[in-house]
Amino acid sequence: MNTLQDTILKNLCYTELVYGRINKKLHTQLTNLAIETMLFASIKETEMPFFEKIGKNFYIINSKNNIKITVNANTYRVITVDKIQPKFEPKN
C-alpha cells in the first residue's frame, strides 16, 4: 500500500539554499547528509494524523524532535523546517 508518507519519503528533495535555511532556523551546523538523514527519520516516525496539507504544502509535525517540516505538495521539495514549542501538559 502506497501512503502519503511513503510517497513523500520516496520523492523528498532539497535545494542548496534549504540546507542553510534549516541550519539557521534550528540553530545547528549540520552537514547536508545529516539534515537529510534527520528529516527522513523524522518523517518516517511521524504518524499520519500529524501530516496536513494546506494549499500547496504539506506540514509534518514531529513532536519528538519539536520540528515542523514544510514540503511542497507538487515537487516534494523541502521548503523549510521550523522549531515548535513542546505542548505544555500540566501535572495533576
PDB file of N, CA, C and O in Angstrom, chain B, residues numbered from 101:
ATOM      1  N   MET B 101       0.848  -1.178   0.000  1.00  0.00           N
ATOM      2  CA  MET B 101       0.000   0.000   0.000  1.00  0.00           C
ATOM      3  C   MET B 101       0.900   1.251   0.000  1.00  0.00           C
ATOM      4  O   MET B 101       1.838   1.353   0.790  1.00  0.00           O
ATOM      5  N   ASN B 102       0.601   2.177  -0.882  1.00  0.00           N
ATOM      6  CA  ASN B 102       1.386   3.393  -1.013  1.00  0.00           C
ATOM      7  C   ASN B 102       0.679   4.523  -0.274  1.00  0.00           C
ATOM      8  O   ASN B 102      -0.368   4.996  -0.716  1.00  0.00           O
ATOM      9  N   THR B 103       1.240   4.951   0.832  1.00  0.00           N
ATOM     10  CA  THR B 103       0.636   6.012   1.624  1.00  0.00           C
ATOM     11  C   THR B 103       1.276   7.346   1.270  1.00  0.00           C
ATOM     12  O   THR B 103       2.306   7.398   0.598  1.00  0.00           O
ATOM     13  N   LEU B 104       0.660   8.405   1.723  1.00  0.00           N
ATOM     14  CA  LEU B 104       1.220   9.737   1.541  1.00  0.00           C
ATOM     15  C   LEU B 104       2.621   9.798   2.131  1.00  0.00           C
ATOM     16  O   LEU B 104       3.530  10.375   1.534  1.00  0.00           O
ATOM     17  N   GLN B 105       2.789   9.207   3.295  1.00  0.00           N
ATOM     18  CA  GLN B 105       4.092   9.199   3.954  1.00  0.00           C
ATOM     19  C   GLN B 105       5.143   8.529   3.063  1.00  0.00           C
ATOM     20  O   GLN B 105       6.244   9.054   2.898  1.00  0.00           O
ATOM     21  N   ASP B 106       4.805   7.379   2.495  1.00  0.00           N
ATOM     22  CA  ASP B 106       5.731   6.675   1.599  1.00  0.00           C
ATOM     23  C   ASP B 106       6.062   7.515   0.369  1.00  0.00           C
ATOM     24  O   ASP B 106       7.212   7.568  -0.065  1.00  0.00           O
ATOM     25  N   THR B 107       5.061   8.160  -0.179  1.00  0.00           N
ATOM     26  CA  THR B 107       5.264   8.988  -1.368  1.00  0.00           C
ATOM     27  C   THR B 107       6.201  10.148  -1.074  1.00  0.00           C
ATOM     28  O   THR B 107       7.098  10.443  -1.863  1.00  0.00           O
ATOM     29  N   ILE B 108       5.996  10.803   0.055  1.00  0.00           N
ATOM     30  CA  ILE B 108       6.870  11.915   0.431  1.00  0.00           C
ATOM     31  C   ILE B 108       8.299  11.415   0.622  1.00  0.00           C
ATOM     32  O   ILE B 108       9.239  12.018   0.103  1.00  0.00           O
ATOM     33  N   LEU B 109       8.471  10.325   1.356  1.00  0.00           N
ATOM     34  CA  LEU B 109       9.818   9.796   1.613  1.00  0.00           C
ATOM     35  C   LEU B 109      10.523   9.400   0.322  1.00  0.00           C
ATOM     36  O   LEU B 109      11.726   9.620   0.175  1.00  0.00           O
ATOM     37  N   LYS B 110       9.788   8.824  -0.602  1.00  0.00           N
ATOM     38  CA  LYS B 110      10.374   8.359  -1.866  1.00  0.00           C
ATOM     39  C   LYS B 110      10.808   9.525  -2.752  1.00  0.00           C
ATOM     40  O   LYS B 110      11.793   9.417  -3.482  1.00  0.00           O
ATOM     41  N   ASN B 111      10.080  10.633  -2.690  1.00  0.00           N
ATOM     42  CA  ASN B 111      10.310  11.755  -3.599  1.00  0.00           C
ATOM     43  C   ASN B 111      10.965  12.979  -2.965  1.00  0.00           C
ATOM     44  O   ASN B 111      11.201  13.974  -3.650  1.00  0.00           O
ATOM     45  N   LEU B 112      11.258  12.920  -1.681  1.00  0.00           N
ATOM     46  CA  LEU B 112      11.805  14.058  -0.955  1.00  0.00           C
ATOM     47  C   LEU B 112      13.067  14.587  -1.638  1.00  0.00           C
ATOM     48  O   LEU B 112      13.961  13.812  -1.979  1.00  0.00           O
ATOM     49  N   CYS B 113      13.140  15.914  -1.839  1.00  0.00           N
ATOM     50  CA  CYS B 113      14.328  16.510  -2.443  1.00  0.00           C
ATOM     51  C   CYS B 113      14.605  17.870  -1.807  1.00  0.00           C
ATOM     52  O   CYS B 113      13.777  18.413  -1.075  1.00  0.00           O
ATOM     53  N   TYR B 114      15.772  18.398  -2.101  1.00  0.00           N
ATOM     54  CA  TYR B 114      16.270  19.602  -1.439  1.00  0.00           C
ATOM     55  C   TYR B 114      16.902  20.536  -2.463  1.00  0.00           C
ATOM     56  O   TYR B 114      17.333  20.100  -3.531  1.00  0.00           O
ATOM     57  N   THR B 115      16.953  21.820  -2.131  1.00  0.00           N
ATOM     58  CA  THR B 115      17.753  22.771  -2.905  1.00  0.00           C
ATOM     59  C   THR B 115      18.984  23.102  -2.070  1.00  0.00           C
ATOM     60  O   THR B 115      19.000  22.860  -0.863  1.00  0.00           O
ATOM     61  N   GLU B 116      19.994  23.643  -2.694  1.00  0.00           N
ATOM     62  CA  GLU B 116      21.205  24.020  -1.957  1.00  0.00           C
ATOM     63  C   GLU B 116      20.887  25.041  -0.867  1.00  0.00           C
ATOM     64  O   GLU B 116      21.441  24.970   0.231  1.00  0.00           O
ATOM     65  N   LEU B 117      20.005  25.982  -1.161  1.00  0.00           N
ATOM     66  CA  LEU B 117      19.695  27.042  -0.196  1.00  0.00           C
ATOM     67  C   LEU B 117      18.979  26.531   1.047  1.00  0.00           C
ATOM     68  O   LEU B 117      19.120  27.113   2.122  1.00  0.00           O
ATOM     69  N   VAL B 118      18.215  25.456   0.916  1.00  0.00           N
ATOM     70  CA  VAL B 118      17.409  24.994   2.051  1.00  0.00           C
ATOM     71  C   VAL B 118      18.279  24.463   3.187  1.00  0.00           C
ATOM     72  O   VAL B 118      17.892  24.566   4.351  1.00  0.00           O
ATOM     73  N   TYR B 119      19.436  23.902   2.879  1.00  0.00           N
ATOM     74  CA  TYR B 119      20.312  23.396   3.942  1.00  0.00           C
ATOM     75  C   TYR B 119      20.725  24.528   4.884  1.00  0.00           C
ATOM     76  O   TYR B 119      20.669  24.377   6.105  1.00  0.00           O
ATOM     77  N   GLY B 120      21.133  25.646   4.320  1.00  0.00           N
ATOM     78  CA  GLY B 120      21.499  26.805   5.135  1.00  0.00           C
ATOM     79  C   GLY B 120      20.323  27.346   5.913  1.00  0.00           C
ATOM     80  O   GLY B 120      20.466  27.742   7.070  1.00  0.00           O
ATOM     81  N   ARG B 121      19.148  27.366   5.279  1.00  0.00           N
ATOM     82  CA  ARG B 121      17.936  27.849   5.944  1.00  0.00           C
ATOM     83  C   ARG B 121      17.586  26.969   7.141  1.00  0.00           C
ATOM     84  O   ARG B 121      17.216  27.469   8.203  1.00  0.00           O
ATOM     85  N   ILE B 122      17.705  25.658   6.961  1.00  0.00           N
ATOM     86  CA  ILE B 122      17.389  24.727   8.049  1.00  0.00           C
ATOM     87  C   ILE B 122      18.370  24.911   9.199  1.00  0.00           C
ATOM     88  O   ILE B 122      17.957  24.996  10.355  1.00  0.00           O
ATOM     89  N   ASN B 123      19.659  24.973   8.897  1.00  0.00           N
ATOM     90  CA  ASN B 123      20.649  25.173   9.957  1.00  0.00           C
ATOM     91  C   ASN B 123      20.406  26.485  10.699  1.00  0.00           C
ATOM     92  O   ASN B 123      20.542  26.541  11.921  1.00  0.00           O
ATOM     93  N   LYS B 124      20.052  27.524   9.976  1.00  0.00           N
ATOM     94  CA  LYS B 124      19.801  28.823  10.605  1.00  0.00           C
ATOM     95  C   LYS B 124      18.587  28.761  11.530  1.00  0.00           C
ATOM     96  O   LYS B 124      18.637  29.233  12.666  1.00  0.00           O
ATOM     97  N   LYS B 125      17.492  28.171  11.032  1.00  0.00           N
ATOM     98  CA  LYS B 125      16.267  28.124  11.831  1.00  0.00           C
ATOM     99  C   LYS B 125      16.373  27.201  13.038  1.00  0.00           C
ATOM    100  O   LYS B 125      15.762  27.458  14.075  1.00  0.00           O
ATOM    101  N   LEU B 126      17.152  26.121  12.903  1.00  0.00           N
ATOM    102  CA  LEU B 126      17.294  25.181  14.021  1.00  0.00           C
ATOM    103  C   LEU B 126      18.505  25.485  14.893  1.00  0.00           C
ATOM    104  O   LEU B 126      18.757  24.797  15.882  1.00  0.00           O
ATOM    105  N   HIS B 127      19.253  26.521  14.519  1.00  0.00           N
ATOM    106  CA  HIS B 127      20.464  26.909  15.259  1.00  0.00           C
ATOM    107  C   HIS B 127      21.447  25.741  15.347  1.00  0.00           C
ATOM    108  O   HIS B 127      21.954  25.415  16.420  1.00  0.00           O
ATOM    109  N   THR B 128      21.705  25.114  14.185  1.00  0.00           N
ATOM    110  CA  THR B 128      22.621  23.986  14.111  1.00  0.00           C
ATOM    111  C   THR B 128      23.645  24.235  13.008  1.00  0.00           C
ATOM    112  O   THR B 128      23.554  25.219  12.273  1.00  0.00           O
ATOM    113  N   GLN B 129      24.611  23.341  12.904  1.00  0.00           N
ATOM    114  CA  GLN B 129      25.590  23.387  11.821  1.00  0.00           C
ATOM    115  C   GLN B 129      25.754  21.977  11.258  1.00  0.00           C
ATOM    116  O   GLN B 129      26.861  21.445  11.184  1.00  0.00           O
ATOM    117  N   LEU B 130      24.636  21.391  10.867  1.00  0.00           N
ATOM    118  CA  LEU B 130      24.635  20.026  10.362  1.00  0.00           C
ATOM    119  C   LEU B 130      25.089  19.991   8.902  1.00  0.00           C
ATOM    120  O   LEU B 130      24.908  20.959   8.162  1.00  0.00           O
ATOM    121  N   THR B 131      25.676  18.874   8.502  1.00  0.00           N
ATOM    122  CA  THR B 131      26.023  18.674   7.096  1.00  0.00           C
ATOM    123  C   THR B 131      24.746  18.421   6.304  1.00  0.00           C
ATOM    124  O   THR B 131      23.695  18.134   6.878  1.00  0.00           O
ATOM    125  N   ASN B 132      24.843  18.528   4.992  1.00  0.00           N
ATOM    126  CA  ASN B 132      23.686  18.259   4.147  1.00  0.00           C
ATOM    127  C   ASN B 132      23.165  16.843   4.376  1.00  0.00           C
ATOM    128  O   ASN B 132      21.958  16.627   4.488  1.00  0.00           O
ATOM    129  N   LEU B 133      24.085  15.880   4.446  1.00  0.00           N
ATOM    130  CA  LEU B 133      23.680  14.486   4.658  1.00  0.00           C
ATOM    131  C   LEU B 133      23.007  14.309   6.018  1.00  0.00           C
ATOM    132  O   LEU B 133      22.028  13.571   6.132  1.00  0.00           O
ATOM    133  N   ALA B 134      23.525  14.982   7.051  1.00  0.00           N
ATOM    134  CA  ALA B 134      22.923  14.879   8.387  1.00  0.00           C
ATOM    135  C   ALA B 134      21.512  15.460   8.395  1.00  0.00           C
ATOM    136  O   ALA B 134      20.619  14.921   9.048  1.00  0.00           O
ATOM    137  N   ILE B 135      21.313  16.554   7.673  1.00  0.00           N
ATOM    138  CA  ILE B 135      19.977  17.147   7.580  1.00  0.00           C
ATOM    139  C   ILE B 135      19.022  16.182   6.878  1.00  0.00           C
ATOM    140  O   ILE B 135      17.908  15.951   7.346  1.00  0.00           O
ATOM    141  N   GLU B 136      19.465  15.625   5.756  1.00  0.00           N
ATOM    142  CA  GLU B 136      18.622  14.688   5.012  1.00  0.00           C
ATOM    143  C   GLU B 136      18.277  13.460   5.849  1.00  0.00           C
ATOM    144  O   GLU B 136      17.142  12.985   5.829  1.00  0.00           O
ATOM    145  N   THR B 137      19.260  12.952   6.581  1.00  0.00           N
ATOM    146  CA  THR B 137      19.040  11.779   7.425  1.00  0.00           C
ATOM    147  C   THR B 137      18.057  12.094   8.545  1.00  0.00           C
ATOM    148  O   THR B 137      17.165  11.295   8.833  1.00  0.00           O
ATOM    149  N   MET B 138      18.215  13.252   9.177  1.00  0.00           N
ATOM    150  CA  MET B 138      17.337  13.662  10.272  1.00  0.00           C
ATOM    151  C   MET B 138      15.900  13.828   9.775  1.00  0.00           C
ATOM    152  O   MET B 138      14.962  13.353  10.415  1.00  0.00           O
ATOM    153  N   LEU B 139      15.728  14.500   8.638  1.00  0.00           N
ATOM    154  CA  LEU B 139      14.381  14.733   8.133  1.00  0.00           C
ATOM    155  C   LEU B 139      13.720  13.444   7.672  1.00  0.00           C
ATOM    156  O   LEU B 139      12.528  13.245   7.908  1.00  0.00           O
ATOM    157  N   PHE B 140      14.472  12.567   7.019  1.00  0.00           N
ATOM    158  CA  PHE B 140      13.914  11.283   6.590  1.00  0.00           C
ATOM    159  C   PHE B 140      13.413  10.500   7.801  1.00  0.00           C
ATOM    160  O   PHE B 140      12.299   9.975   7.794  1.00  0.00           O
ATOM    161  N   ALA B 141      14.252  10.427   8.847  1.00  0.00           N
ATOM    162  CA  ALA B 141      13.874   9.692  10.056  1.00  0.00           C
ATOM    163  C   ALA B 141      12.670  10.347  10.739  1.00  0.00           C
ATOM    164  O   ALA B 141      11.771   9.654  11.214  1.00  0.00           O
ATOM    165  N   SER B 142      12.656  11.668  10.786  1.00  0.00           N
ATOM    166  CA  SER B 142      11.548  12.382  11.428  1.00  0.00           C
ATOM    167  C   SER B 142      10.236  12.142  10.698  1.00  0.00           C
ATOM    168  O   SER B 142       9.205  11.913  11.330  1.00  0.00           O
ATOM    169  N   ILE B 143      10.271  12.195   9.365  1.00  0.00           N
ATOM    170  CA  ILE B 143       9.053  11.967   8.588  1.00  0.00           C
ATOM    171  C   ILE B 143       8.601  10.515   8.733  1.00  0.00           C
ATOM    172  O   ILE B 143       7.409  10.238   8.868  1.00  0.00           O
ATOM    173  N   LYS B 144       9.555   9.603   8.704  1.00  0.00           N
ATOM    174  CA  LYS B 144       9.222   8.173   8.802  1.00  0.00           C
ATOM    175  C   LYS B 144       8.559   7.829  10.135  1.00  0.00           C
ATOM    176  O   LYS B 144       7.658   6.992  10.177  1.00  0.00           O
ATOM    177  N   GLU B 145       8.999   8.469  11.228  1.00  0.00           N
ATOM    178  CA  GLU B 145       8.447   8.131  12.537  1.00  0.00           C
ATOM    179  C   GLU B 145       7.190   8.930  12.887  1.00  0.00           C
ATOM    180  O   GLU B 145       6.542   8.653  13.896  1.00  0.00           O
ATOM    181  N   THR B 146       6.845   9.909  12.068  1.00  0.00           N
ATOM    182  CA  THR B 146       5.663  10.730  12.346  1.00  0.00           C
ATOM    183  C   THR B 146       4.399   9.996  11.905  1.00  0.00           C
ATOM    184  O   THR B 146       4.330   9.469  10.795  1.00  0.00           O
ATOM    185  N   GLU B 147       3.418   9.969  12.776  1.00  0.00           N
ATOM    186  CA  GLU B 147       2.161   9.296  12.479  1.00  0.00           C
ATOM    187  C   GLU B 147       1.302  10.162  11.552  1.00  0.00           C
ATOM    188  O   GLU B 147       1.399  11.389  11.573  1.00  0.00           O
ATOM    189  N   MET B 148       0.477   9.525  10.755  1.00  0.00           N
ATOM    190  CA  MET B 148      -0.318  10.205   9.728  1.00  0.00           C
ATOM    191  C   MET B 148      -1.202  11.352  10.229  1.00  0.00           C
ATOM    192  O   MET B 148      -1.392  12.316   9.488  1.00  0.00           O
ATOM    193  N   PRO B 149      -1.752  11.298  11.446  1.00  0.00           N
ATOM    194  CA  PRO B 149      -2.553  12.445  11.888  1.00  0.00           C
ATOM    195  C   PRO B 149      -1.761  13.753  11.966  1.00  0.00           C
ATOM    196  O   PRO B 149      -2.350  14.831  12.050  1.00  0.00           O
ATOM    197  N   PHE B 150      -0.430  13.660  11.939  1.00  0.00           N
ATOM    198  CA  PHE B 150       0.412  14.848  12.039  1.00  0.00           C
ATOM    199  C   PHE B 150       0.919  15.322  10.678  1.00  0.00           C
ATOM    200  O   PHE B 150       1.830  16.146  10.597  1.00  0.00           O
ATOM    201  N   PHE B 151       0.313  14.786   9.600  1.00  0.00           N
ATOM    202  CA  PHE B 151       0.554  15.251   8.241  1.00  0.00           C
ATOM    203  C   PHE B 151      -0.659  16.091   7.850  1.00  0.00           C
ATOM    204  O   PHE B 151      -1.794  15.639   7.997  1.00  0.00           O
ATOM    205  N   GLU B 152      -0.434  17.293   7.358  1.00  0.00           N
ATOM    206  CA  GLU B 152      -1.551  18.140   6.970  1.00  0.00           C
ATOM    207  C   GLU B 152      -1.210  18.848   5.665  1.00  0.00           C
ATOM    208  O   GLU B 152      -0.102  19.357   5.493  1.00  0.00           O
ATOM    209  N   LYS B 153      -2.161  18.873   4.759  1.00  0.00           N
ATOM    210  CA  LYS B 153      -1.966  19.606   3.508  1.00  0.00           C
ATOM    211  C   LYS B 153      -2.775  20.882   3.580  1.00  0.00           C
ATOM    212  O   LYS B 153      -3.994  20.860   3.754  1.00  0.00           O
ATOM    213  N   ILE B 154      -2.072  21.997   3.443  1.00  0.00           N
ATOM    214  CA  ILE B 154      -2.726  23.301   3.403  1.00  0.00           C
ATOM    215  C   ILE B 154      -2.199  23.998   2.156  1.00  0.00           C
ATOM    216  O   ILE B 154      -1.003  24.262   2.038  1.00  0.00           O
ATOM    217  N   GLY B 155      -3.100  24.291   1.232  1.00  0.00           N
ATOM    218  CA  GLY B 155      -2.690  24.937  -0.014  1.00  0.00           C
ATOM    219  C   GLY B 155      -1.728  24.058  -0.790  1.00  0.00           C
ATOM    220  O   GLY B 155      -2.032  22.900  -1.080  1.00  0.00           O
ATOM    221  N   LYS B 156      -0.577  24.601  -1.126  1.00  0.00           N
ATOM    222  CA  LYS B 156       0.384  23.865  -1.946  1.00  0.00           C
ATOM    223  C   LYS B 156       1.450  23.133  -1.134  1.00  0.00           C
ATOM    224  O   LYS B 156       2.402  22.599  -1.703  1.00  0.00           O
ATOM    225  N   ASN B 157       1.301  23.103   0.181  1.00  0.00           N
ATOM    226  CA  ASN B 157       2.323  22.479   1.020  1.00  0.00           C
ATOM    227  C   ASN B 157       1.769  21.416   1.955  1.00  0.00           C
ATOM    228  O   ASN B 157       0.603  21.443   2.351  1.00  0.00           O
ATOM    229  N   PHE B 158       2.653  20.474   2.295  1.00  0.00           N
ATOM    230  CA  PHE B 158       2.406  19.534   3.381  1.00  0.00           C
ATOM    231  C   PHE B 158       3.146  20.065   4.595  1.00  0.00           C
ATOM    232  O   PHE B 158       4.267  20.560   4.485  1.00  0.00           O
ATOM    233  N   TYR B 159       2.513  19.958   5.750  1.00  0.00           N
ATOM    234  CA  TYR B 159       3.135  20.320   7.021  1.00  0.00           C
ATOM    235  C   TYR B 159       3.181  19.057   7.860  1.00  0.00           C
ATOM    236  O   TYR B 159       2.153  18.437   8.129  1.00  0.00           O
ATOM    237  N   ILE B 160       4.377  18.687   8.267  1.00  0.00           N
ATOM    238  CA  ILE B 160       4.579  17.456   9.024  1.00  0.00           C
ATOM    239  C   ILE B 160       5.118  17.857  10.390  1.00  0.00           C
ATOM    240  O   ILE B 160       6.212  18.412  10.496  1.00  0.00           O
ATOM    241  N   ILE B 161       4.350  17.574  11.428  1.00  0.00           N
ATOM    242  CA  ILE B 161       4.739  17.978  12.778  1.00  0.00           C
ATOM    243  C   ILE B 161       5.265  16.764  13.528  1.00  0.00           C
ATOM    244  O   ILE B 161       4.549  15.790  13.758  1.00  0.00           O
ATOM    245  N   ASN B 162       6.537  16.853  13.900  1.00  0.00           N
ATOM    246  CA  ASN B 162       7.183  15.781  14.653  1.00  0.00           C
ATOM    247  C   ASN B 162       7.444  16.303  16.059  1.00  0.00           C
ATOM    248  O   ASN B 162       8.386  17.062  16.287  1.00  0.00           O
ATOM    249  N   SER B 163       6.595  15.887  17.005  1.00  0.00           N
ATOM    250  CA  SER B 163       6.705  16.401  18.372  1.00  0.00           C
ATOM    251  C   SER B 163       7.904  15.824  19.116  1.00  0.00           C
ATOM    252  O   SER B 163       8.389  16.440  20.065  1.00  0.00           O
ATOM    253  N   LYS B 164       8.385  14.670  18.712  1.00  0.00           N
ATOM    254  CA  LYS B 164       9.564  14.085  19.360  1.00  0.00           C
ATOM    255  C   LYS B 164      10.778  15.000  19.194  1.00  0.00           C
ATOM    256  O   LYS B 164      11.545  15.204  20.135  1.00  0.00           O
ATOM    257  N   ASN B 165      10.942  15.542  18.000  1.00  0.00           N
ATOM    258  CA  ASN B 165      12.067  16.440  17.718  1.00  0.00           C
ATOM    259  C   ASN B 165      11.680  17.915  17.787  1.00  0.00           C
ATOM    260  O   ASN B 165      12.516  18.789  17.558  1.00  0.00           O
ATOM    261  N   ASN B 166      10.416  18.192  18.102  1.00  0.00           N
ATOM    262  CA  ASN B 166       9.897  19.557  18.186  1.00  0.00           C
ATOM    263  C   ASN B 166      10.157  20.350  16.911  1.00  0.00           C
ATOM    264  O   ASN B 166      10.641  21.480  16.955  1.00  0.00           O
ATOM    265  N   ILE B 167       9.824  19.733  15.763  1.00  0.00           N
ATOM    266  CA  ILE B 167      10.004  20.419  14.486  1.00  0.00           C
ATOM    267  C   ILE B 167       8.754  20.298  13.621  1.00  0.00           C
ATOM    268  O   ILE B 167       7.971  19.357  13.748  1.00  0.00           O
ATOM    269  N   LYS B 168       8.593  21.284  12.735  1.00  0.00           N
ATOM    270  CA  LYS B 168       7.548  21.255  11.711  1.00  0.00           C
ATOM    271  C   LYS B 168       8.260  21.347  10.371  1.00  0.00           C
ATOM    272  O   LYS B 168       8.963  22.319  10.098  1.00  0.00           O
ATOM    273  N   ILE B 169       8.076  20.331   9.537  1.00  0.00           N
ATOM    274  CA  ILE B 169       8.721  20.256   8.237  1.00  0.00           C
ATOM    275  C   ILE B 169       7.702  20.691   7.186  1.00  0.00           C
ATOM    276  O   ILE B 169       6.586  20.173   7.143  1.00  0.00           O
ATOM    277  N   THR B 170       8.091  21.640   6.344  1.00  0.00           N
ATOM    278  CA  THR B 170       7.235  22.102   5.265  1.00  0.00           C
ATOM    279  C   THR B 170       7.767  21.539   3.955  1.00  0.00           C
ATOM    280  O   THR B 170       8.930  21.745   3.606  1.00  0.00           O
ATOM    281  N   VAL B 171       6.897  20.820   3.224  1.00  0.00           N
ATOM    282  CA  VAL B 171       7.268  20.171   1.967  1.00  0.00           C
ATOM    283  C   VAL B 171       6.279  20.603   0.890  1.00  0.00           C
ATOM    284  O   VAL B 171       5.069  20.571   1.112  1.00  0.00           O
ATOM    285  N   ASN B 172       6.784  21.005  -0.275  1.00  0.00           N
ATOM    286  CA  ASN B 172       5.916  21.361  -1.391  1.00  0.00           C
ATOM    287  C   ASN B 172       5.146  20.127  -1.842  1.00  0.00           C
ATOM    288  O   ASN B 172       5.737  19.068  -2.053  1.00  0.00           O
ATOM    289  N   ALA B 173       3.839  20.258  -1.991  1.00  0.00           N
ATOM    290  CA  ALA B 173       2.980  19.111  -2.311  1.00  0.00           C
ATOM    291  C   ALA B 173       3.105  18.647  -3.763  1.00  0.00           C
ATOM    292  O   ALA B 173       2.731  17.518  -4.081  1.00  0.00           O
ATOM    293  N   ASN B 174       3.621  19.495  -4.638  1.00  0.00           N
ATOM    294  CA  ASN B 174       3.765  19.109  -6.043  1.00  0.00           C
ATOM    295  C   ASN B 174       5.137  18.518  -6.345  1.00  0.00           C
ATOM    296  O   ASN B 174       5.245  17.536  -7.079  1.00  0.00           O
ATOM    297  N   THR B 175       6.188  19.118  -5.779  1.00  0.00           N
ATOM    298  CA  THR B 175       7.556  18.699  -6.096  1.00  0.00           C
ATOM    299  C   THR B 175       8.190  17.851  -4.995  1.00  0.00           C
ATOM    300  O   THR B 175       9.225  17.223  -5.220  1.00  0.00           O
ATOM    301  N   TYR B 176       7.587  17.824  -3.820  1.00  0.00           N
ATOM    302  CA  TYR B 176       8.113  17.134  -2.634  1.00  0.00           C
ATOM    303  C   TYR B 176       9.463  17.722  -2.201  1.00  0.00           C
ATOM    304  O   TYR B 176      10.277  17.042  -1.575  1.00  0.00           O
ATOM    305  N   ARG B 177       9.678  18.973  -2.538  1.00  0.00           N
ATOM    306  CA  ARG B 177      10.900  19.661  -2.142  1.00  0.00           C
ATOM    307  C   ARG B 177      10.709  20.242  -0.744  1.00  0.00           C
ATOM    308  O   ARG B 177       9.682  20.854  -0.449  1.00  0.00           O
ATOM    309  N   VAL B 178      11.705  20.045   0.105  1.00  0.00           N
ATOM    310  CA  VAL B 178      11.662  20.617   1.450  1.00  0.00           C
ATOM    311  C   VAL B 178      11.776  22.128   1.316  1.00  0.00           C
ATOM    312  O   VAL B 178      12.694  22.643   0.677  1.00  0.00           O
ATOM    313  N   ILE B 179      10.831  22.829   1.927  1.00  0.00           N
ATOM    314  CA  ILE B 179      10.824  24.291   1.886  1.00  0.00           C
ATOM    315  C   ILE B 179      11.556  24.851   3.094  1.00  0.00           C
ATOM    316  O   ILE B 179      12.412  25.725   2.962  1.00  0.00           O
ATOM    317  N   THR B 180      11.216  24.344   4.265  1.00  0.00           N
ATOM    318  CA  THR B 180      11.864  24.800   5.494  1.00  0.00           C
ATOM    319  C   THR B 180      11.546  23.839   6.626  1.00  0.00           C
ATOM    320  O   THR B 180      10.710  22.947   6.488  1.00  0.00           O
ATOM    321  N   VAL B 181      12.224  24.035   7.741  1.00  0.00           N
ATOM    322  CA  VAL B 181      11.958  23.292   8.967  1.00  0.00           C
ATOM    323  C   VAL B 181      11.955  24.317  10.093  1.00  0.00           C
ATOM    324  O   VAL B 181      12.894  25.099  10.236  1.00  0.00           O
ATOM    325  N   ASP B 182      10.902  24.305  10.883  1.00  0.00           N
ATOM    326  CA  ASP B 182      10.779  25.253  11.989  1.00  0.00           C
ATOM    327  C   ASP B 182      10.773  24.515  13.314  1.00  0.00           C
ATOM    328  O   ASP B 182      10.256  23.403  13.419  1.00  0.00           O
ATOM    329  N   LYS B 183      11.353  25.146  14.323  1.00  0.00           N
ATOM    330  CA  LYS B 183      11.242  24.645  15.689  1.00  0.00           C
ATOM    331  C   LYS B 183       9.832  24.937  16.174  1.00  0.00           C
ATOM    332  O   LYS B 183       9.273  25.993  15.880  1.00  0.00           O
ATOM    333  N   ILE B 184       9.264  24.011  16.909  1.00  0.00           N
ATOM    334  CA  ILE B 184       7.964  24.251  17.529  1.00  0.00           C
ATOM    335  C   ILE B 184       8.133  24.120  19.035  1.00  0.00           C
ATOM    336  O   ILE B 184       9.021  23.420  19.523  1.00  0.00           O
ATOM    337  N   GLN B 185       7.280  24.794  19.741  1.00  0.00           N
ATOM    338  CA  GLN B 185       7.309  24.712  21.193  1.00  0.00           C
ATOM    339  C   GLN B 185       6.593  23.442  21.626  1.00  0.00           C
ATOM    340  O   GLN B 185       5.491  23.157  21.157  1.00  0.00           O
ATOM    341  N   PRO B 186       7.217  22.673  22.522  1.00  0.00           N
ATOM    342  CA  PRO B 186       6.511  21.488  23.007  1.00  0.00           C
ATOM    343  C   PRO B 186       5.245  21.914  23.737  1.00  0.00           C
ATOM    344  O   PRO B 186       5.211  22.951  24.400  1.00  0.00           O
ATOM    345  N   LYS B 187       4.215  21.102  23.603  1.00  0.00           N
ATOM    346  CA  LYS B 187       2.958  21.418  24.279  1.00  0.00           C
ATOM    347  C   LYS B 187       3.131  21.221  25.776  1.00  0.00           C
ATOM    348  O   LYS B 187       3.684  20.222  26.236  1.00  0.00           O
ATOM    349  N   PHE B 188       2.649  22.190  26.510  1.00  0.00           N
ATOM    350  CA  PHE B 188       2.707  22.132  27.957  1.00  0.00           C
ATOM    351  C   PHE B 188       1.572  21.262  28.470  1.00  0.00           C
ATOM    352  O   PHE B 188       0.404  21.502  28.167  1.00  0.00           O
ATOM    353  N   GLU B 189       1.922  20.267  29.235  1.00  0.00           N
ATOM    354  CA  GLU B 189       0.907  19.399  29.826  1.00  0.00           C
ATOM    355  C   GLU B 189       1.048  19.483  31.341  1.00  0.00           C
ATOM    356  O   GLU B 189       2.028  18.997  31.907  1.00  0.00           O
ATOM    357  N   PRO B 190       0.071  20.099  31.992  1.00  0.00           N
ATOM    358  CA  PRO B 190       0.169  20.246  33.455  1.00  0.00           C
ATOM    359  C   PRO B 190       0.107  18.895  34.158  1.00  0.00           C
ATOM    360  O   PRO B 190      -0.574  17.968  33.718  1.00  0.00           O
ATOM    361  N   LYS B 191       0.832  18.817  35.255  1.00  0.00           N
ATOM    362  CA  LYS B 191       0.794  17.601  36.069  1.00  0.00           C
ATOM    363  C   LYS B 191      -0.383  17.698  37.016  1.00  0.00           C
ATOM    364  O   LYS B 191      -0.692  18.771  37.536  1.00  0.00           O
ATOM    365  N   ASN B 192      -1.029  16.581  37.233  1.00  0.00           N
ATOM    366  CA  ASN B 192      -2.191  16.558  38.153  1.00  0.00           C
ATOM    367  C   ASN B 192      -1.764  16.367  39.568  1.00  0.00           C
ATOM    368  O   ASN B 192      -2.605  16.324  40.466  1.00  0.00           O
TER     369      ASN B 192
END
